[in-house]
């Protein structure tokens, strides 16, 4: 599909979603529907306190993401290959005070999840958004999602860090990871013109997901 047709299809989807009452929804917690960027869908999952140990380890987040299903597609911890995608993930967040993080699907050298799994950053376009002096622990990756001061690491919103201490187990001071990002691949299929019927079906599927999550 040409870029022009793809863009028109996405615009029609947004109009349909707004018409059935989804336009006002935003992603700030597990109670919101995943949001579309390109052909994929994403959501931010906030984990209940306590945030330490196995309750929100990288492994537990990975397992939970893989068990999540949207539009018939299983999720995975999000991988990020462009500034636009990184900015989109930041747009899913609420406001979190202090130094907080959310797991991503990689470590200090490679992406570990999704189609990019097992590839280093250079192999998938070279995009990286490490905070200053990061990575510095040979650890697993998380994104800074809160406002931060020099006293708490000065990690800019949306920048990446790798965890310290026990690999993949967040520490409330060094690695205060409070959630994770889930990515669902190819949930918006390339469809020929006219696409209204297919897009409406997808919009109704999203609405069903929202109702299920809000029960």
C-alpha positions, -999 to 999 in steps of 0.1 A, spaced: 0 0 0 13 35 -8 21 58 20 -7 81 9 -33 53 11 -19 40 44 -22 75 59 -58 79 46 -67 45 61 -53 55 95 -72 88 93 -105 70 86 -97 46 115 -93 75 139 -126 90 127 -144 57 132 -129 52 167 -140 87 176 -175 80 163 -179 49 185 -166 67 216 -129 58 217 -115 91 207 -115 104 243 -96 74 257 -60 78 265 -34 53 278 -23 60 313 -30 26 330 -40 -10 325 -76 2 322 -71 19 288 -70 3 254 -38 -1 234 -31 28 211 -20 26 174 13 37 161 20 27 125 7 -8 121 14 -18 158 -5 -12 190 11 -3 224 1 1 260 18 11 293 11 -12 322 15 2 357 23 -25 382 8 -24 417 31 -16 446 54 -33 458 75 -27 427 105 -46 439 116 -82 434 96 -107 413 64 -86 415 79 -64 387 111 -81 375 120 -79 339 112 -116 335 77 -112 351 70 -83 328 81 -103 298 58 -132 308 29 -109 313 34 -90 280 36 -123 261 3 -134 277 -14 -102 268 -36 -104 237 -51 -76 216 -68 -80 182 -58 -117 183 -21 -109 186 1 -117 216 22 -89 229 59 -86 238 79 -60 258 82 -31 234 112 -25 212 120 10 200 137 17 166 130 54 160 127 87 179 91 89 167 83 55 183 101 65 215 81 98 217 49 78 211 56 56 241 62 87 262 28 100 251 11 70 266 22 79 301 6 97 329 26 119 353 49 101 377 69 122 401 105 114 408 128 89 392 106 61 378 110 36 350 92 11 327 108 -21 313 116 -23 275 124 -54 255 162 -52 255 194 -51 274 226 -30 272 236 -45 239 207 -60 220 169 -61 216 156 -93 231 119 -93 220 97 -91 190 110 -91 154 142 -73 166 150 -100 192 186 -111 191 197 -82 171 220 -53 182 209 -17 177 230 -12 146 212 -41 129 178 -25 132 186 10 121 210 21 148 185 41 169 194 44 206 182 68 233 205 60 263 207 86 290 241 102 296 267 77 308 243 48 301 244 18 297 267 14 327 256 -19 344 255 -45 316 219 -48 326 183 -50 312 167 -19 297 141 4 311 128 38 301 128 68 324 91 78 328 91 103 356 105 137 362 140 136 377 165 158 395 203 156 398 197 140 432 178 111 417 199 104 386 189 133 363 175 108 338 155 126 312 120 116 304 120 90 276 157 82 279 169 46 285 189 31 313 201 -4 322 193 -18 356 219 -23 383 221 -47 413 205 -81 406 199 -82 368 162 -77 360 151 -71 396 142 -35 402 156 -17 433 134 12 446 164 35 448 187 25 420 161 12 396 126 22 406 108 4 377 71 7 382 57 -8 349 64 -19 314 54 -13 278 37 -39 257 38 -39 219 14 -58 196 28 -64 161 8 -58 129 -26 -53 144 -35 -29 116 -33 -49 84 -26 -33 50 -61 -34 34 -71 -23 -2 -94 7 -9 -122 11 2 -112 1 37 -141 15 58 -156 -19 66 -123 -34 77 -115 -4 98 -149 -4 114 -145 -40 123 -111 -32 139 -126 -2 158 -153 -25 172 -127 -49 183 -108 -22 201 -141 -11 218 -147 -47 229 -111 -48 244 -118 -15 262 -150 -28 278 -133 -60 288 -104 -41 305 -128 -18 323 -149 -45 340 
